[in-house]
Amino acid sequence: MGQSNRVVVTCADRAHVAATVAVQLRAAISDLQADHDRVVQLCLTGGRIANEVYRQLAGDQEDQSGVVDWRRVEFWWGDERYVATESPDRNAGQSLALLAASIPLDAARVHPMPSRGMGYADLQQAALHYASDLGDTVFDICLLGMGEDGHVASLFPDHPSFDPQAATHVIGVTDSPKPPPDRLSLTLPVLNASSQVWLIVAGDDKAASAARAISGDVTLPAGAVEGRDRTVWFIDADAARDLAQ
């Protein structure tokens, strides 16, 4: 793709990042649904700022940025903590609680990753199950956060999880540098098959990695991830501190 298709949207603060992403995401889904048979494939991420985006998406359904038929949106997740379904650490549990507050979701089009205790022999079997569910799905928009170390999903720098040539779609991570240690994650080739990748980043502690990633440092997962058509960074002023002017 190349950096020419990389867009950086700088916002004043965390709240403005969340509001901007919510407005633009609603508009982008609405545009895609102009084709009335189109089911939009959306990959979600976890984290505080992403949850604020979902809260706003579920809030004002009369927002002028676009009318969305939420029953024609298929929801996937980029990674998940492999914990019990009821654990507050689950990304999907938090996301769905916010979205379902006022959005009519089609349960058949909601695909949370497996959780511990669902009967899988091990983490690898859980990964295979999600890969089978995913099949050849290609995301229209893939949302990602970024950690202080430049990780995205559960792909960590200098770690076996970060394999640009991974042959599988979903991996089980058993020694995550960030707790909890057991996780499920989409691989980099699956993320990079997305039409658009949107990274949502806020906070001074992300500044150094954000600058490296946006400049194209592919030793960081955040620098190696890119959409086929477009990569958009939504970043607050603190996280943008070290960006080249």
N, C-alpha and C positions, 0 to 999 in steps of 0.2 A: 504493500500500500504506500508506504513512505510517509514522511512527515508532512508532505504538502496537504494531506487530507486530515491532519490533526488540528483540531480546533480547541482553543483554550478560552473558556468563559470564566472570567474572574468576578467574583461577587464580594460584597462588603464583608459579610460574616457568614457564620454557619446557617443562620435562619434564612438569609437570602439565597444561599446555595440550595437549601431544601425547597424553598418556594419556586425558584427558577426551574429546578429539575421537574417539580410537579407540573408546572404550567407547560413546559416544553414536552414532557412525556405524554400528557393528555393530548396535546396538539398533534404530536407525531403519530400516536395510535389512531386518532381521529382521521388523519390524512391517509394512513394505510388502509383504513376501513372504508375509504371512498369506493373501493372495489367491494361491493356488498356481499360477495361470497368469501371474502378474505377473513381468515382467522389469524390474528396477530400472535406471533410467538415471542413471549417476553420472559427473559431470564432475570430473576431477582437476586439481590444481595442482602446481607444482614448488616446490623450496626445501627447506632443511634441516629445518624443523619439519614440513612435510608429509611428507617422507621418513621422519621418525621415526613419524608416524602410520601410514604404510604398513608400517613394520617391525613395529609393535605389532599391526596388523590381521593380519599374516601370522604372528604369533607364536603366541599361545595360542588355538587354535581351540575350546577348551573353556570360554572365557570365558562367564560366566553372563549377560552383557548381551544375548545373543541368538544363536541359531543361524542362520547365513547359508548359503544355497545359492549359492556364488559363481559357479556356471555360469549362474545367472539374474541376473547383474549385467552390464550393458553399460557398458564403460569408454570415456570420451571425455577429451579434454584441452582446457583453456581457452586455452592458448597454448603456443608452442614456439619455441625458438631454431632458426633455419633453418641448420642445420649438418649435417655428415655423420652418417649413422645411427650410426656407432660412436663419435661424439664424446661425451666425458664431460659436455659441456654440455647434452646433450639431456635434457629433463625426463622424457620417456617411458622412456628407457633406465634411468635411475635408479629410477623408480617401479616399472617392471615387474620389475627385478631383485629388488627387495624383496618385491613382492607374490607373484611366482611361486615364491618360496623355499618356501612351504608352502600356497599357495592354488591350488586347481585352476581355472585360468582356461580359458574357452572362447575359443580364438583368434579365432573368427568374431565374437565380441562385444568384441574389443579394438581400438580405433580410434586408434592414435597418429597425430599429424599428419605430413604428408610431411616428408622430410628432403632436404637438398641432395644432388644426385647420383642422384636416383631417376628422372631423365629428363624432368622438367618444364622447359618452355621458360624459365620465370622464376618469381619468387615469386608473382606474381598467378595464374598457372596452378595453382600448388600450392594457393593459397587456394581457387580454384574447385573443385578436386578434393575438398578436405575439406568444403566447403559441400555438394557433391553427396552425399558420404558421409553427412553429418549429416542432410540432408533436413529433414523437419519434426519431428525429435526434440526433445522437451522434457525437460529434466533434472528428475528428482525431487529430487536434491541436487547443488548445484554448490559445490565447494570452491574458495576463493580465498585467496591470500596478499595482503599489501599491502606495497608498497615505502615507503621513508622519505618519498618525495614524494607518497604517496597513490595510486600507480598500482595497478591490479589487472589480472590477465592481462598483456597488452602494450598496455594502454590508458593513456596517460600524460597528466597534466594539461597544458593549454596546448599540445596537440599534435594533429595531424590524426587520429591514431588514436582519440582520444576524441570520438566523435560520437554523442550521445544519439539521433539520428534516423537512424542508419546504415541504409541500405536492404539491405545485404548481410549475410550471416551470418558470414563469415570474411574477414579482411583480411590483406594482406601489408604489413608495416611495414618500410620500407627505411632509416629514419633514426632508429632507436630511441635515445632519450636515454641508455639503459643498454645497454652492450655485451652480446652482439654486436648490430650494427645491424640485421641482417635477421631478422625474426621473423614468425610467423603468430599470429593472435589471433582468438578469437570477439569479436563486437561487443557493445556494451552492450545492445541490444534482445534478443539471444539470451541473454545472462546473466540479464537481468531477466525472461525468460519462465520461468525455473526456478521450480519450486514452492518450494524452499528454497535460500537462499544462505547458506553458512557461511564466514565470514572467520576465518582463523587467523593471529594476530598476536602477536609477542613481541619485546621489546627496547626499551630506552630511546629508541633512535633513531627509533622509530615513534610515540612518544607524542604529538607535536604533531599529526601528520596523523590519528592515530586519534581524537583529541578532536574535530577538525574534522569528520571523516567521520561519527562517531557522532552528532554534534549535528545532522547533516543538511546539511552544506555540499556542495551538488551541483556545485561547481566542481572538486571532486576526484572522480576515478572511484570511489574507495572510498565516497564519500558518495552517489554517484548509483546505485550498484548496490543492488538489493533484490529479494528473492524475492517471488513473487506471494502466497504464504501466510505466509512467515516469513523473517526475516533474523537470523542468529545470529552474534554476535561472540564468538569464543573468544580471550581476551586475557590476557596475563600482567600481573603487578603493575607491572612497569617500563613497559610500553606503556600501561597504564591510568593512569599518573601524573597526567595533566592532565584526566582526565574530571571533569565536574561531579559534585559529591557530592549 
